Amino acid sequence: TIMTAVAYFLQIPLLSNAVLIMLLWVWCRTNEDLHTIFLGMQMPPPYIPWVLFAIHVLMGGNFVHDLVGIFAGHLYVNLAVILPVTRSIRLLETPAFMYKLFPPSTYSYRRSAGQGRNLDD
């Protein structure tokens, strides 16, 4: 909703690029300890959205979408991840009707080593 409001005032008709940059920002902020190779260079993930922003600026593209996505992603990370940990305040919560529509799964995605059998047997 924040991106929609900002897009209305900046007269941005399509938010797909901003949404992609926002998702990239959230991924980069939640995976800061990974080593990534982007465009042939090794760099920490938090720099990747800024590298894309610089590429758009250098190529003469519309970089406002990138700034909207970075702003929305930064706001989301701070409200949903950092603020609950540092101040014990939850401003963003999943609505209850979503839990009724999509109940939490008890399936574990982590697999333990199976019993299996050797191929030589």
ZATORLUM-898826 format. One record per residue: x, y, z of N, C-alpha, C in turn; residue in one letter; residue number from 1. Coordinates in nm, 3 decimals. Layout:
% residues N
+---------+---------+---------+---------+---------+---------+---------+---------+---------+------+------+
:      nu :      nv :      nw :     cau :     cav :     caw :      cu :      cv :      cw : miba : zaba :
+---------+---------+---------+---------+---------+---------+---------+---------+---------+------+------+
:       X :       Y :       Z :       X :       Y :       Z :       X :       Y :       Z :    A :  NUM :
...
+---------+---------+---------+---------+---------+---------+---------+---------+---------+------+------+
This chain:
% residues 121
+---------+---------+---------+---------+---------+---------+---------+---------+---------+------+------+
:      nu :      nv :      nw :     cau :     cav :     caw :      cu :      cv :      cw : miba : zaba :
+---------+---------+---------+---------+---------+---------+---------+---------+---------+------+------+
:   0.082 :  -0.120 :   0.000 :   0.000 :   0.000 :   0.000 :   0.086 :   0.126 :   0.000 :    T :    1 :
:   0.202 :   0.118 :   0.061 :   0.291 :   0.234 :   0.061 :   0.339 :   0.262 :  -0.080 :    I :    2 :
:   0.375 :   0.157 :  -0.153 :   0.421 :   0.178 :  -0.290 :   0.309 :   0.232 :  -0.377 :    M :    3 :
:   0.186 :   0.187 :  -0.354 :   0.074 :   0.237 :  -0.433 :   0.052 :   0.384 :  -0.407 :    T :    4 :
:   0.061 :   0.427 :  -0.282 :   0.044 :   0.568 :  -0.249 :   0.155 :   0.653 :  -0.309 :    A :    5 :
:   0.278 :   0.605 :  -0.298 :   0.390 :   0.680 :  -0.356 :   0.378 :   0.684 :  -0.508 :    V :    6 :
:   0.337 :   0.573 :  -0.568 :   0.322 :   0.568 :  -0.714 :   0.212 :   0.663 :  -0.761 :    A :    7 :
:   0.108 :   0.680 :  -0.682 :   0.001 :   0.772 :  -0.720 :   0.054 :   0.916 :  -0.724 :    Y :    8 :
:   0.129 :   0.954 :  -0.624 :   0.180 :   1.091 :  -0.619 :   0.292 :   1.116 :  -0.721 :    F :    9 :
:   0.370 :   1.012 :  -0.753 :   0.477 :   1.027 :  -0.851 :   0.431 :   0.993 :  -0.992 :    L :   10 :
:   0.304 :   0.956 :  -1.006 :   0.243 :   0.921 :  -1.134 :   0.319 :   0.809 :  -1.204 :    Q :   11 :
:   0.340 :   0.701 :  -1.130 :   0.404 :   0.581 :  -1.185 :   0.293 :   0.481 :  -1.216 :    I :   12 :
:   0.270 :   0.450 :  -1.344 :   0.157 :   0.363 :  -1.379 :   0.182 :   0.214 :  -1.351 :    P :   13 :
:   0.307 :   0.170 :  -1.356 :   0.338 :   0.029 :  -1.341 :   0.445 :   0.011 :  -1.234 :    L :   14 :
:   0.417 :  -0.075 :  -1.137 :   0.507 :  -0.091 :  -1.023 :   0.589 :  -0.220 :  -1.025 :    L :   15 :
:   0.594 :  -0.289 :  -1.138 :   0.663 :  -0.419 :  -1.139 :   0.811 :  -0.405 :  -1.106 :    S :   16 :
:   0.879 :  -0.306 :  -1.160 :   1.021 :  -0.289 :  -1.132 :   1.041 :  -0.252 :  -0.985 :    N :   17 :
:   0.955 :  -0.166 :  -0.931 :   0.966 :  -0.128 :  -0.791 :   0.943 :  -0.247 :  -0.699 :    A :   18 :
:   0.849 :  -0.333 :  -0.734 :   0.822 :  -0.453 :  -0.652 :   0.943 :  -0.547 :  -0.657 :    V :   19 :
:   1.003 :  -0.563 :  -0.773 :   1.121 :  -0.649 :  -0.783 :   1.237 :  -0.595 :  -0.700 :    L :   20 :
:   1.259 :  -0.465 :  -0.705 :   1.366 :  -0.405 :  -0.626 :   1.334 :  -0.417 :  -0.477 :    I :   21 :
:   1.206 :  -0.403 :  -0.440 :   1.169 :  -0.418 :  -0.300 :   1.196 :  -0.561 :  -0.251 :    M :   22 :
:   1.157 :  -0.660 :  -0.330 :   1.184 :  -0.799 :  -0.292 :   1.334 :  -0.826 :  -0.285 :    L :   23 :
:   1.410 :  -0.770 :  -0.379 :   1.555 :  -0.784 :  -0.375 :   1.612 :  -0.720 :  -0.250 :    L :   24 :
:   1.563 :  -0.602 :  -0.213 :   1.609 :  -0.532 :  -0.093 :   1.583 :  -0.617 :   0.032 :    W :   25 :
:   1.461 :  -0.673 :   0.042 :   1.427 :  -0.756 :   0.158 :   1.516 :  -0.880 :   0.162 :    V :   26 :
:   1.536 :  -0.945 :   0.047 :   1.624 :  -1.063 :   0.045 :   1.766 :  -1.026 :   0.084 :    W :   27 :
:   1.815 :  -0.916 :   0.031 :   1.953 :  -0.875 :   0.061 :   1.970 :  -0.840 :   0.208 :    C :   28 :
:   1.871 :  -0.779 :   0.269 :   1.882 :  -0.743 :   0.410 :   1.866 :  -0.862 :   0.503 :    R :   29 :
:   1.795 :  -0.965 :   0.460 :   1.780 :  -1.083 :   0.545 :   1.890 :  -1.185 :   0.522 :    T :   30 :
:   1.971 :  -1.167 :   0.419 :   2.082 :  -1.259 :   0.389 :   2.213 :  -1.182 :   0.378 :    N :   31 :
:   2.241 :  -1.098 :   0.474 :   2.359 :  -1.012 :   0.468 :   2.490 :  -1.090 :   0.479 :    E :   32 :
:   2.487 :  -1.209 :   0.535 :   2.610 :  -1.282 :   0.560 :   2.653 :  -1.371 :   0.442 :    D :   33 :
:   2.576 :  -1.375 :   0.335 :   2.612 :  -1.457 :   0.220 :   2.719 :  -1.389 :   0.136 :    L :   34 :
:   2.792 :  -1.470 :   0.064 :   2.887 :  -1.419 :  -0.035 :   2.822 :  -1.436 :  -0.171 :    H :   35 :
:   2.800 :  -1.327 :  -0.240 :   2.733 :  -1.334 :  -0.370 :   2.824 :  -1.281 :  -0.479 :    T :   36 :
:   2.805 :  -1.336 :  -0.597 :   2.875 :  -1.287 :  -0.714 :   2.769 :  -1.228 :  -0.806 :    I :   37 :
:   2.780 :  -1.099 :  -0.830 :   2.681 :  -1.028 :  -0.911 :   2.755 :  -0.954 :  -1.021 :    F :   38 :
:   2.718 :  -0.980 :  -1.145 :   2.784 :  -0.922 :  -1.262 :   2.934 :  -0.950 :  -1.263 :    L :   39 :
:   2.971 :  -1.068 :  -1.217 :   3.111 :  -1.108 :  -1.218 :   3.195 :  -1.055 :  -1.103 :    G :   40 :
:   3.135 :  -0.981 :  -1.012 :   3.207 :  -0.924 :  -0.898 :   3.151 :  -0.982 :  -0.769 :    M :   41 :
:   3.240 :  -1.013 :  -0.676 :   3.194 :  -1.061 :  -0.546 :   3.163 :  -0.939 :  -0.460 :    Q :   42 :
:   3.043 :  -0.939 :  -0.403 :   3.002 :  -0.827 :  -0.319 :   2.900 :  -0.875 :  -0.216 :    M :   43 :
:   2.892 :  -0.803 :  -0.104 :   2.790 :  -0.837 :  -0.005 :   2.651 :  -0.807 :  -0.061 :    P :   44 :
:   2.551 :  -0.887 :  -0.026 :   2.416 :  -0.866 :  -0.080 :   2.357 :  -0.726 :  -0.058 :    P :   45 :
:   2.381 :  -0.656 :   0.055 :   2.318 :  -0.524 :   0.068 :   2.359 :  -0.424 :  -0.039 :    P :   46 :
:   2.468 :  -0.448 :  -0.111 :   2.510 :  -0.355 :  -0.215 :   2.439 :  -0.377 :  -0.349 :    Y :   47 :
:   2.378 :  -0.494 :  -0.368 :   2.321 :  -0.529 :  -0.498 :   2.211 :  -0.431 :  -0.543 :    I :   48 :
:   2.114 :  -0.394 :  -0.457 :   2.015 :  -0.296 :  -0.506 :   2.077 :  -0.163 :  -0.545 :    P :   49 :
:   2.181 :  -0.122 :  -0.474 :   2.246 :   0.005 :  -0.508 :   2.325 :  -0.005 :  -0.637 :    W :   50 :
:   2.380 :  -0.123 :  -0.667 :   2.449 :  -0.144 :  -0.794 :   2.348 :  -0.136 :  -0.909 :    V :   51 :
:   2.232 :  -0.199 :  -0.893 :   2.128 :  -0.189 :  -0.994 :   2.080 :  -0.045 :  -1.012 :    L :   52 :
:   2.068 :   0.028 :  -0.901 :   2.031 :   0.169 :  -0.908 :   2.135 :   0.248 :  -0.988 :    F :   53 :
:   2.263 :   0.224 :  -0.961 :   2.369 :   0.295 :  -1.034 :   2.368 :   0.259 :  -1.182 :    A :   54 :
:   2.340 :   0.133 :  -1.214 :   2.332 :   0.093 :  -1.354 :   2.218 :   0.165 :  -1.424 :    I :   55 :
:   2.103 :   0.175 :  -1.358 :   1.990 :   0.247 :  -1.418 :   2.021 :   0.395 :  -1.438 :    H :   56 :
:   2.092 :   0.455 :  -1.342 :   2.129 :   0.595 :  -1.356 :   2.226 :   0.612 :  -1.472 :    V :   57 :
:   2.328 :   0.527 :  -1.481 :   2.427 :   0.538 :  -1.587 :   2.369 :   0.511 :  -1.726 :    L :   58 :
:   2.269 :   0.424 :  -1.733 :   2.209 :   0.393 :  -1.862 :   2.098 :   0.490 :  -1.900 :    M :   59 :
:   2.067 :   0.584 :  -1.812 :   1.965 :   0.684 :  -1.842 :   1.823 :   0.633 :  -1.825 :    G :   60 :
:   1.805 :   0.526 :  -1.751 :   1.671 :   0.471 :  -1.727 :   1.598 :   0.547 :  -1.618 :    G :   61 :
:   1.476 :   0.505 :  -1.593 :   1.395 :   0.568 :  -1.489 :   1.432 :   0.507 :  -1.355 :    N :   62 :
:   1.514 :   0.576 :  -1.280 :   1.562 :   0.523 :  -1.152 :   1.466 :   0.551 :  -1.037 :    F :   63 :
:   1.358 :   0.624 :  -1.062 :   1.262 :   0.654 :  -0.956 :   1.196 :   0.526 :  -0.907 :    V :   64 :
:   1.174 :   0.431 :  -0.999 :   1.116 :   0.303 :  -0.958 :   1.207 :   0.232 :  -0.859 :    H :   65 :
:   1.336 :   0.238 :  -0.884 :   1.431 :   0.175 :  -0.792 :   1.426 :   0.240 :  -0.655 :    D :   66 :
:   1.419 :   0.372 :  -0.652 :   1.413 :   0.442 :  -0.523 :   1.284 :   0.410 :  -0.447 :    L :   67 :
:   1.172 :   0.398 :  -0.519 :   1.046 :   0.361 :  -0.455 :   1.056 :   0.221 :  -0.397 :    V :   68 :
:   1.114 :   0.128 :  -0.473 :   1.130 :  -0.009 :  -0.424 :   1.224 :  -0.018 :  -0.305 :    G :   69 :
:   1.334 :   0.056 :  -0.309 :   1.428 :   0.056 :  -0.197 :   1.363 :   0.116 :  -0.074 :    I :   70 :
:   1.287 :   0.223 :  -0.092 :   1.218 :   0.286 :   0.021 :   1.116 :   0.190 :   0.083 :    F :   71 :
:   1.035 :   0.126 :   0.000 :   0.933 :   0.033 :   0.051 :   0.997 :  -0.088 :   0.117 :    A :   72 :
:   1.103 :  -0.142 :   0.057 :   1.172 :  -0.257 :   0.117 :   1.237 :  -0.221 :   0.249 :    G :   73 :
:   1.299 :  -0.102 :   0.254 :   1.362 :  -0.056 :   0.377 :   1.259 :  -0.039 :   0.487 :    H :   74 :
:   1.145 :   0.019 :   0.452 :   1.038 :   0.038 :   0.550 :   0.985 :  -0.097 :   0.599 :    L :   75 :
:   0.966 :  -0.192 :   0.508 :   0.917 :  -0.323 :   0.547 :   1.015 :  -0.395 :   0.639 :    Y :   76 :
:   1.143 :  -0.395 :   0.603 :   1.242 :  -0.464 :   0.686 :   1.246 :  -0.402 :   0.826 :    V :   77 :
:   1.241 :  -0.271 :   0.834 :   1.246 :  -0.207 :   0.965 :   1.121 :  -0.233 :   1.047 :    N :   78 :
:   1.003 :  -0.232 :   0.984 :   0.879 :  -0.252 :   1.060 :   0.852 :  -0.398 :   1.092 :    L :   79 :
:   0.890 :  -0.489 :   1.004 :   0.856 :  -0.629 :   1.023 :   0.966 :  -0.712 :   1.088 :    A :   80 :
:   1.092 :  -0.671 :   1.074 :   1.201 :  -0.753 :   1.124 :   1.275 :  -0.685 :   1.238 :    V :   81 :
:   1.318 :  -0.563 :   1.218 :   1.406 :  -0.498 :   1.316 :   1.328 :  -0.444 :   1.437 :    I :   82 :
:   1.218 :  -0.376 :   1.412 :   1.142 :  -0.316 :   1.522 :   1.089 :  -0.418 :   1.624 :    L :   83 :
:   1.035 :  -0.533 :   1.582 :   0.991 :  -0.632 :   1.682 :   1.106 :  -0.686 :   1.767 :    P :   84 :
:   1.226 :  -0.692 :   1.713 :   1.339 :  -0.744 :   1.788 :   1.395 :  -0.639 :   1.884 :    V :   85 :
:   1.408 :  -0.516 :   1.837 :   1.473 :  -0.414 :   1.918 :   1.380 :  -0.348 :   2.019 :    T :   86 :
:   1.254 :  -0.326 :   1.982 :   1.161 :  -0.254 :   2.070 :   1.042 :  -0.338 :   2.115 :    R :   87 :
:   1.031 :  -0.461 :   2.070 :   0.919 :  -0.550 :   2.101 :   0.785 :  -0.490 :   2.059 :    S :   88 :
:   0.786 :  -0.422 :   1.945 :   0.664 :  -0.363 :   1.891 :   0.639 :  -0.427 :   1.755 :    I :   89 :
:   0.516 :  -0.481 :   1.736 :   0.480 :  -0.542 :   1.608 :   0.376 :  -0.454 :   1.540 :    R :   90 :
:   0.419 :  -0.379 :   1.441 :   0.327 :  -0.295 :   1.367 :   0.269 :  -0.366 :   1.245 :    L :   91 :
:   0.340 :  -0.464 :   1.193 :   0.292 :  -0.540 :   1.079 :   0.267 :  -0.684 :   1.122 :    L :   92 :
:   0.142 :  -0.725 :   1.116 :   0.106 :  -0.862 :   1.149 :   0.016 :  -0.917 :   1.040 :    E :   93 :
:   0.021 :  -1.047 :   1.022 :  -0.066 :  -1.112 :   0.925 :  -0.208 :  -1.112 :   0.980 :    T :   94 :
:  -0.306 :  -1.068 :   0.901 :  -0.444 :  -1.067 :   0.949 :  -0.494 :  -1.208 :   0.978 :    P :   95 :
:  -0.586 :  -1.219 :   1.072 :  -0.637 :  -1.350 :   1.116 :  -0.707 :  -1.425 :   1.004 :    A :   96 :
:  -0.778 :  -1.354 :   0.915 :  -0.847 :  -1.424 :   0.807 :  -0.750 :  -1.495 :   0.713 :    F :   97 :
:  -0.625 :  -1.447 :   0.702 :  -0.527 :  -1.514 :   0.619 :  -0.487 :  -1.649 :   0.678 :    M :   98 :
:  -0.480 :  -1.655 :   0.812 :  -0.449 :  -1.782 :   0.877 :  -0.564 :  -1.881 :   0.858 :    Y :   99 :
:  -0.688 :  -1.831 :   0.849 :  -0.801 :  -1.919 :   0.824 :  -0.802 :  -1.969 :   0.680 :    K :  100 :
:  -0.765 :  -1.880 :   0.587 :  -0.760 :  -1.920 :   0.447 :  -0.643 :  -2.015 :   0.419 :    L :  101 :
:  -0.530 :  -1.985 :   0.478 :  -0.408 :  -2.064 :   0.458 :  -0.352 :  -2.105 :   0.593 :    F :  102 :
:  -0.401 :  -2.215 :   0.651 :  -0.352 :  -2.255 :   0.783 :  -0.203 :  -2.287 :   0.780 :    P :  103 :
:  -0.135 :  -2.258 :   0.890 :   0.009 :  -2.288 :   0.895 :   0.033 :  -2.437 :   0.874 :    P :  104 :
:   0.131 :  -2.468 :   0.795 :   0.162 :  -2.605 :   0.763 :   0.248 :  -2.667 :   0.872 :    S :  105 :
:   0.225 :  -2.794 :   0.899 :   0.307 :  -2.866 :   0.995 :   0.417 :  -2.943 :   0.924 :    T :  106 :
:   0.418 :  -2.935 :   0.792 :   0.519 :  -3.004 :   0.713 :   0.653 :  -2.935 :   0.731 :    Y :  107 :
:   0.754 :  -3.014 :   0.756 :   0.888 :  -2.960 :   0.770 :   0.962 :  -2.975 :   0.638 :    S :  108 :
:   1.025 :  -2.868 :   0.595 :   1.098 :  -2.871 :   0.470 :   1.238 :  -2.928 :   0.487 :    Y :  109 :
:   1.284 :  -2.942 :   0.609 :   1.415 :  -3.001 :   0.633 :   1.402 :  -3.153 :   0.634 :    R :  110 :
:   1.485 :  -3.213 :   0.557 :   1.479 :  -3.359 :   0.549 :   1.591 :  -3.419 :   0.632 :    R :  111 :
:   1.557 :  -3.520 :   0.705 :   1.659 :  -3.591 :   0.781 :   1.713 :  -3.706 :   0.694 :    S :  112 :
:   1.826 :  -3.755 :   0.732 :   1.884 :  -3.865 :   0.656 :   1.795 :  -3.986 :   0.664 :    A :  113 :
:   1.766 :  -4.046 :   0.551 :   1.679 :  -4.162 :   0.546 :   1.754 :  -4.290 :   0.578 :    G :  114 :
:   1.679 :  -4.398 :   0.593 :   1.741 :  -4.526 :   0.625 :   1.805 :  -4.585 :   0.499 :    Q :  115 :
:   1.734 :  -4.584 :   0.389 :   1.789 :  -4.630 :   0.262 :   1.861 :  -4.764 :   0.270 :    G :  116 :
:   1.911 :  -4.808 :   0.158 :   1.993 :  -4.929 :   0.154 :   2.101 :  -4.910 :   0.051 :    R :  117 :
:   2.208 :  -4.979 :   0.070 :   2.321 :  -4.970 :  -0.022 :   2.285 :  -5.036 :  -0.154 :    N :  118 :
:   2.341 :  -4.988 :  -0.261 :   2.315 :  -5.047 :  -0.392 :   2.385 :  -5.181 :  -0.408 :    L :  119 :
:   2.487 :  -5.209 :  -0.327 :   2.560 :  -5.335 :  -0.338 :   2.487 :  -5.451 :  -0.273 :    D :  120 :
:   2.384 :  -5.425 :  -0.196 :   2.313 :  -5.534 :  -0.125 :   2.226 :  -5.613 :  -0.218 :    D :  121 :
+---------+---------+---------+---------+---------+---------+---------+---------+---------+------+------+
